[in-house]
Amino acid sequence: MDVFIGAEHERFVAEMCLRAAFKKLKVGDVYLAVKRTEDALRSLKVLQEIKKAN
């Protein structure tokens, strides 16, 4: 059973990706920080599309 679906899931994913990006940036791993930021942006884009549909 999926606990997170739709907008709530995308918001959670975006927040976790941004937290991971910040942690990677603090330790100097810029490549992974950028990758996690891109993942967050994808989730935020999906969240925006979900809100437009409703």
Residue pairs with C-beta under 8 A, 6 or more apart in sequence:
2 9
4 12
6 50
7 47
7 50
7 51
10 43
10 44
10 46
10 47
10 50
11 43
11 47
13 39
13 40
13 43
14 40
14 41
14 43
14 44
14 47
15 40
17 36
17 37
17 39
17 40
17 43
18 36
18 37
18 40
20 32
20 36
21 32
21 33
21 34
21 35
21 36
21 37
21 40
22 33
24 30
24 32
24 33
24 36
25 33
